[in-house]
């Protein structure tokens, strides 16, 4: 009697990166020299991806897909290698149905596929790319076309930087889309302070992103603190690290010192819980029950814990970012999670959309303070908003990208929290982000009418203000919280303050716009950038619009039709 095969009873999990498979279609009538050039191009494309994309593994096949037989063979190779995204790099004419379409039949309908080719004339792979992209698109499948450039002749052509950049952005987006499937975030508590925009939309998050939301009660954390279910020696090591590196820690007495230690113990407890659950992110409700409701026993704030999670280091050295949202803001958490993944792990910024300073208002304040006006600064011309929230600000944002831990933490202080709002006490985290950091600012939102997520976003840069003006701006809100002065590239401050989807906003540095747009294509997230000053297409910045959208009434119209399919 034939018996089933028993798998090993392993007790650990090794998280694997998504795999991108690179191949080329071919034509059996083409000469051997051209076929060899095709194989070399496949390797060149695969090596480019492997060298520049840190979040995915890359494999390639030297079998040219001439017909259905080769399509079946390459598909089997790719499936055995765990391939979940496809790149076709043609250099000659081939037949779409006999090659790519037959290969695609082996993969789920929403498998990311990219056609990257040179704009070659001799045996036109570009003709094949257009023909196949059109064929795939007419069946309702999303595909991306990257008509780039490499030499028409020679056995070992090399793609241009622009061609590679477009392909790499696509690959990061595809890897992020696939990497989050089956992963989970862990959120302590329920939706904080009745913030409906922070709700954990469990079913849509699962169905659209493939991401699970594990919910744990804050009582578990309170109990573990009470039981001292943490490594006491490590708490001492973490406290010693803070004493050494944090510029200033405000403490009045031994009770304040113990509350800081409790906040640091929270970091270690939650860190271990997230590790046990193989989580990729987290969030903590805090208000009101944890530290603000005097009917209970208010506990110390979680600000330091949240900042450590979002940072690229802690007392043990360099570590991966663990996107973590204050106030159990799940939409904020998802935004930071995807922003960070798309950049290969850059630290996200969590901030209140606290106060918008339009040009007229900030220049009036500057005049009152005697600050000279030149009319040449961004804050005079466009204004900015003060990103300012008690928790979740990564320490990294206290300095410019690439700064050392010593430099970053020399700009960070731990003042005592506002006891009116947080009677449980403890220390907040504060710093002033330097100007000149460029990135993307935005936030995911969800709407019940469409059943879809949307992202309101823009390119942005952080600003420096004259010292007296910066002090005035910080004191206008909460001086004891982190402050980041952000100006958007296309949105006016009037537009940005009116169109914010919630009271929180988020930023990450070095996120190419095209990469973000590719990701919104894969996840079917609506792109919301209704700024009057932004062109429909910014060449060299935006990804080229997929043919699927052009043929179905535009990007958002197509996404609405695709929803639920």
N, C-alpha and C positions, 0 to 999 in steps of 0.2 A: 504494500500500500504506500502510495506517495505521500510524504509528509510535508507540512509547511515549514518554512525556514524561520527559526527563532532568532531575533535580533539580540544583540548584547544588552545586558542590563546595566548600562552605564548610568552613573549618578551625576555626571556633570554635563554641561553644555558648552560647546565651543562655537561662539557666534561667528558665522562666516560672512564675508563680504559678498555683495551681489557680483555676478559674473557677466561681463560683456563679451559677446562672440562676434568676431570679425571674419567676413568671408567675401567672396566675389562671385558673381555670375560669369559664365563664359559661353563660348560658342564653339562647337566641335570643329567648325570649318576654319578656325583661326590658326595661323602658323605657330610653331613651337616657340619662337622668339617672343611673340606677343603674349603667349600663355605664361611664359616665364616672367615677363614684365608684370603681368597681373598678379602672380604669386608674390613677387617682390613688393608690390604696392600694398597687398594685404598685410604683409609683415611690417611694412613701414607705418601703416595706419595703426596696427595693433601695438607696436612699440611706442608710438607717440602717446597713445592712451595710457599704456602701462607706466610710462615715465611721468606723466603729468596728473593722473587721476589717482588720488590716495584712497578713495573710498570704495574702489571696485577692483576685482581681479579681471584680467583680460586674457582671453584665449583666441586663437585663430586657426582656421583650416586652410591648407594649401590646395585642397580639392576644389577645383573650379566647378561651379554648379551649372553644367551644360544642359541638364535635363532632369526629369523627375527622379531618376535613379540617384544621381548625385545629391539632389535636394534631400532625399530620404537619408542618405548616408551622413551628410553634414548635420542635418537636424538631429540625428541620433548621437553624433559626436557631441554636439552642443548640449543636448539634454543630459547626457552622462556627465558632462563637465559642470552642470548646474547653471547654464546660461539662461539669463532672464531678460536681456536686452540685446538687440542685434544691430550691427553696423555692416552695411553692404558697401564695398568700395570698388565699384566697377571701373574698368578702363577700356572696355570694348563693348560693342553691341552684343546683346543676348536677347533671349525671348522671355518676357516677363512671366507668362503662365508656366512655362516649363522649368523655371528656375526659382525666382524669389517667391512667387505666389505659392508654389508647391511646398517650399520650405516653410513659409509662414503657417501653412495649414497644420503644422505640428505644434504650434505655440498658441497660448491664449490670445484672444482677439485684441486685448489692450497691451500686448507686449510692445515696448518701445522699439521702433525701428528707424534707423537713420540711413540716408543715402548720401555718402560723401564721395565726390569725384572731382577730378580735374576737368577743366573746360577744354577737353582735348578734341582735336579734329581728326587725326588719322584713322582710328577705329573707335568711333565716338561712344565712350562710356557715358558721356553726358546725355546722349540721345536715349540710351537705355535707362538712365536714372529718371529722366522726365517721363518716359513711357511707363515705367514701373510705378513711380510715385502716383501718376494719374490712375493707373489700373487699381492700385491698392486703395486710393482715396475714394474712387467711385463706389466701392463696396462699403463705405462708411468707416474705414479704418484710418486712424490718425498715423501719419508718418511725417518725418521731417526731411527736407531736402537741403543739402549743403553743397551747392555748386561752387567749388573752390578753385584752386589752381595748383597744378604741378606741371613740370615740363612735358611737352608732347612727345618727346623722343628720349631715348636712353633707357637702359635696363633698370636703373635704380633711381627713379625720380624722387624728389623730396617735396612735400607739400609746403605751401607758404605758411607763415605764422598766422595770418588771418584765417586761413582754412583750418589750421589746427585749433586756434582759439574757439572757433564756432563749434567744432567737434567736441572739444574738452568741456565746454559749457553744457552741451547736450548730455554728455556722459555723466557729469556730476548730477544733473537733474534726474536722469534715468536711474542712477544708483540710489539717490535719495528716495525716489518713488518706490523702488523695489526693497530697499533696506528697511523701511518702516513697517512693511507687512509682517504681521505676526509679533511685532514688538509691543511694548506697553509703557505707559507712564503711570506713576503712582501719586494719587492726590489724597492728602490728609484733610478730612473735614468735608463739609458740603459747600455750596456756593455762598461765598462770604458776603455779608452785609446786604443780602438780597440783590446782589449785582447780577441781573439776568444776562448781561453780556458776558459773564464769566462762566456760564453754565457748562457742565460736562454733557455735551450732546453725544451720548454714548453710541447710539445706533448709527447716526450719520458719520461719526468719527471712525467707527469700525468699518462701515460699508464703503466709505470714500477713500480713506487713507490706509485701511487695513490695520489700524492701530487700536489697541485695547486700553481702556482706562480702568485701572485697579483703584478702588476706593477703600481707604482705611480710615477708621475713626481716630480723631486726635486723642481719644482716651488711651489708645495703645501707647502712644508716645509719652503721655503723662504718666502712665503706669510704669513704663520702662525707666523714665527719669526717677520716679519715686523709688523703684527697686534698685536703682543704680546699675542698670543692666548695660553697662558699657565698660570699656577698658579704662580704669582710673589713671593708669600710667600714661595712656595716650592722651587723655584730657590734659594732664600736666604738660606733656610735650607740646600740645597744640597751644596751650596758654603761654608757655615759654616762647613759642614762636611768635605769637602775637605781641608779647611784651618786647621782643627783640625788634620786630619789623614795623609794627604799626607806629605811625608818627606820634600819636598821642591817644591814650585811653583815659577817659574821664571817669574817675572813681572817687566816691566820697568816704567810703568806709568798707569794712569787711563784707557787709551784706551786699553791697554793689559788686564787689569782687566775686562773691559766690554766684551771683546772678549771671555774671559774664561767663563763669565756668559752666553754669547750667546751659546757657545758650550754645557754648562750644560742645558740650556733651550731646546736645540735640543733633548737631551736625554728624557726629560719629554714629549715633543710633540710626538716624535716617539713612546715612550713607550705607550702613550694613543691611538695612531693610531693602533698599533699592537694589543692592547687589544680589541679595537672596532671590529677588523677584526678576532678575535680569532686565531691569528697567532702563529706559533711555532718557527719562526725564521725570520731574516731579513737581509738586506744588503743595502749599501749606496754607490753610485757611486763616489761622490766627484770630482776626477779629470776627465776631465779638467774644466768642466763648473762651478762647485761650487766654488772652491777656488783658481784656478790656471790660469784662462783665463782673462788677463787684458782688453780684449775687453768688458767684462761685469763688474760687481761689485764683485770682489772676496770676499767670505765670510769665516768666521773662520772654521778651520778644525774640523772634527768630531771624533778625536781620543779618547777623553775621553768618549764620548757617546758610541762608539763601545766597549770600554773596560768594561764599566758598564754593557752593555747587556750580555757580555760573562761571567761575574763574578757571584759568588754565593751570592753577597751582594751589597747593596747600602746604601744610607743615611737612608732608612727605615728599615734596618736590613737584615736578611737572605731572599733570594729570589731564585726562580728557575732560572737556566741558560736560557738565550734566545740567542741561537747561532746567531751571527751577523757578516756578512762578509764585510770587507773594499773593496773598488773599485768594488762594485756590483758583486763580484766574486761568481756566483751562484754555480759552482761546488765545490768551497771551502765551501760555506754555507751548501750544502748538506752533504759534508764530515763531517763537525763539528756537524751538526744536528744529523746524524746517530751515530757518535762516542759518543756524549753526551747521546743520548737515550739508547744506548746499555750498558752504565755504570750506568744507573739510574740517570743521571744528573750531571756528573762530568764536570768541566769547560774545554772547548776546547781552543786550541792554534792556532792562525792564524799567519803565518809568511812567509816572503819571503824565497825562497830557495836561500839565498843571496850569500854566499861564502863557497865553500867546501875547507876545510883544510886537505889535505892528509898528512899522517905521515911525509913524507920527508920534505914537506913545513913547517909544524908547528914546527918540531924539529929544522930546520935551523933558524927560527925566535927566538926560545927559546935560542939557542946558542948565537945569536947576543945580546940578552938581558941579558945574563949571568944566565939564569934559569937552575938549575941543572937538568940533565936527568938521570932517573933511568931505563928506559926501561920497567917499570912495569905499567905505567898508560895507560888507554884506549886511551887517546889522542895521546900518543906516538906510540902505537901499531896499532891503527885503524884510527886515525884521527877523524874528526867530521865536521858538517856543522854549520854555524852561521845562526840561524833562526832569522830574523831581518826585521820587517815591521812597518810602522808608526801607523797602526791601528789594532783593533780587538784583541789585546792580553789581555786575562782575567787577572785581577789583581792577582787572585789566584796563577798564575804561578811565582809571585815574591817570593814565599816561598814554603815550602814543604807541601804536603797534610796534612790537619788537623790544620794548623797554624791559629792563631786568626786574626781577622781583623786588630788589632793594629800592630801585627807582620808583616803582609803582607804589609800594607800601609807604614810602617816605611822603607820599601825598595823601595818605588815607588816615583819618582819625575815627575813633569810636566815642562819640559823645553820648551822654545819657539821653535816653528817650524822653519824650514829653509824657510826664506822669498823668496829665489830664486825660490823654487818650489811651495811654498804656499803663494803668496802675500796677501791672505786674512788674514794671521796671525793666532794666536791662539796657544794653547799649545799642544804638543804631550805628550805621556805617555812613560816613560822608566823605566826599571829595568833590573836586571841580574838574570835569573832563577838559583836557586841553583842546584848543581849536585845530582845525585842519584834518580831522579824521573823516574820510569819505566812506559812504556806504549806502545802504538802503534802509529807509524807515517805513514802517507800516504795521498793519495788524489784520489778522484774520477775523472774519465775522461770519455768522450763520443766520439764515433767514428761513422761516417756516413756509413761506409762500412757494419758493422755488425748491426748498429742501436742499440747498446748496451752500457751500462756503464761498466767500469772496475775500479778496485781499485788497485793501486800500493802501496804496504805496506810492513812494516817490524816491528818487535819489536825494541824498542829503549830505550835509557837511556840518561838523561841529565848529563852534565859533569861540574865539577869545574876545573878551570885553575888557576895556580899561578897568583897573582894579577897583576903583571907587564905584563904578557902574555895576561891576559883577557883584560886589558886596550888597549893593542896593537890591539887585534882582534876587539874590539868594535870600535876603532877609524879608523880601516881600512874601515868600512862601514859607518853607521850613529850612532854616539854615542848617539844622542838624541832619539833613538828608542829602544824598548825592544830587549833584546838579550837572546837567548836560545841556548846553545851549545849542539847539539844532535849527538849521535853516534848510528848507527844501529847495530843490533845484528849479522845479517848474511850478509847483503849487504856490500861490500867494498865501500869506498868512490868513487872509480872510477866507480863502477856499479851504485851507487845511483845518482851520478851527471849526468850520461849519460842517465838514464832511467826515469828521472823526467817528468811527463806528463804536467807540467806547471811551472810557476815561483813562485807559492805559494805551501806551504806544511802545514800539520796540525797534531796536536798530542793531545792525551787525555791520562790521566793516569788510571791505573787499568782496562784496557780492556782485558779480557782473549781472546787469539787467537781463541779458539774454538767458542766462542760466535760470534766473527766477521765472522768466516767461516760459521756458521749456517745462519747468516743474509744474506750473499752473496748467499747461497743456495736458500733462500726464494725469494729473489729479482732477482735472475738470473744474478747477477753481476759477471763479469769475475774476477777471483783472479789472480793478476799479482805479483808474488814474484820470479822472475827468478834468484835469487842469487845463485851463484855457490856453496857457502858453506852451503846452506840450504837443509837438507834431504827432500825427497818426503813426508815422514811422521815423525813428531816429536811426539813420543808416550808420552802421558801425557800432551801434549800441544795442538795438533791439535784435531779436532773432527774426528771421524772415517768417512771415505769416504762413502757416500751413495751408496747402491747397484745400484741405477739408473745410476750413473756415471760409475761404473765398467763395467756394461753391454753394455754401449754405447760409448766406446772408450775413456773414461776419462772425467774429470770434465768439462774442457772448451769445448771439442767437444760436450758433451751433452747439455751444456748451449746454445751453438750456435744453436743446433737443436731445443731446446725448445723456442728460441726467437720468440715471436709473437704468440705462441700457447695459 
